[in-house]
Amino acid sequence: MNVLTHTLPITLQQARKARRLSQLELSMRMGVSQRHVSFVESGRAKPSRELLMAWLHELDAPLVVRNAAMLQAGYAPAYSAAPLGDPALAQANEALVQLLQAHDPLPAFVIDAQWNVLHFNRGGRWLALTLMPWAAALLANPSAGKVPVNLLDMLSHPEGFTKHLTNLSEVGPALLAHLRDDASVQPALTPKVEAFAAMLHARLGSQIPQPSWPAQAAPVLTSRFATTHGELAFFSMFTTFGTPQAITLASLRVEHMFAANAATMAVIRSQVV
């Protein structure tokens, strides 16, 4: 949904339905009448600023949705949308850098809601250059250019990350399902996600297989890359801010890549300096 083009009633209805709550359940949680919830959702009543904030908090709405709802109601936004380089976010930015450094020599990246790479550590730079040596200029400093490096573009590029992915038929469909879920709340991602889908169609055939797991599935999905150093295998974990109070921080995640076997760890330790 694109909340920026919606009215307040539609935004509140969609936020409630996303939480799978009835009007009665929401009214009981907030301590107001179901009739008032119905009136606000139909546009026949306008909530106070305090009630609207409590309403959105009860629905655990994303901060960008909360700001949009405040504007739709005629109130000032409640949360900052300052860029990561803003002095007000310096402490949080430094924490992200420390987190990346602590994960070295294994790869790690800071990614925003549009999948732009804002930072990466030494291991992340090494892996990106190993898989995409042609992109050295782009990867020198991803946050310095006017056009940031976008991970979705790098996944779809014919010479990008997936070129060397030996188990694309296993990883690709699972990743596509995750990306389409992201695009359902970030519609701007849709063209890039569909470009990734088109690449999968070209590589895997007209029918992309549905994500599936063998009877004895591994506990995590592993990506396997063919490189000049032999096969490298990784699985990922993601870190987010626990209690973000700014839209920028709420949209960020850190991808930590872990070696899936001893051979991969040995290569990383010998190559990342």
C-alpha positions, 0 to 999 in steps of 0.5 A: 500500500502507498499510504502517502496517497491514502486518506486517514480512514483507508490507512487505519483500516489497512493497518488494522486488517494487517494486524488481523484485528476486528473493530471490536478487538481494537476498541477493547484494546484502546478502551474506546467504543466500537462505534467510535472506531467505526466512525473514525474508519468511515471518516465520520469522526476525527480522532484527537492527536493523542488517540491517533498516536495510541491507535497507531501504537496499538496496531504496531504500525510502521513509523512511516505509516504513523507519520502519514496518518498524522499528516492525513489527520492534519497533525504534525509528523511524530517521527523524524525522517532525517537521513543516516548522515544527519548529526542527530543520528550520529550515535546510531550510525556509529553503532552500525559501523561498530557492528559491521567491524565486529563481524569482520572478516565475515561479510556484513552490510547495512541495507535500507528499506529500498535495499540500498547498501549504505555501509559494508565491512571489509568482509562484505567488500571482499565478497562483493569484489570477488563475485563482481570485480567489474563493480570495483568503482561502485563498491569503493564507497557505497554511501559516497555516490549520488546513486547508491549501490542497490542490492536488488539491482546487483541480484538482477544484473547478469554479471551480479551476485546470482551469476555465481550462485550454484543453488539458484533454484533453491535460493532464488524462489525463497528470496523472491517470495521474501522480496514480494512480501517486502514490496507489498508494504514498499510498492516502490520496490516492485519494479526491482523485484519483478526484474529479479523475477524476470532474471529467475525466469530466464535462468530457471525456465518459464515456471519458477519452482515454488519454495520447497524444503526437502524432508531433511531440511537444513535449519537455515537456507545456505547460499553457495557461490562458485569462486576462484577460491572454490565454493563459498557457502554462507547463511545470513542473520539480520539485525534491526534497531529494537526501539527505533524512534526515527523512520530512517532507523526503523527501515535499516537492517544489518545482514550478517553472513556466516560461513556455512562450513570450515572451508569457507571460513578458512578462505575468509580468514586467509583472504580478508585483510 
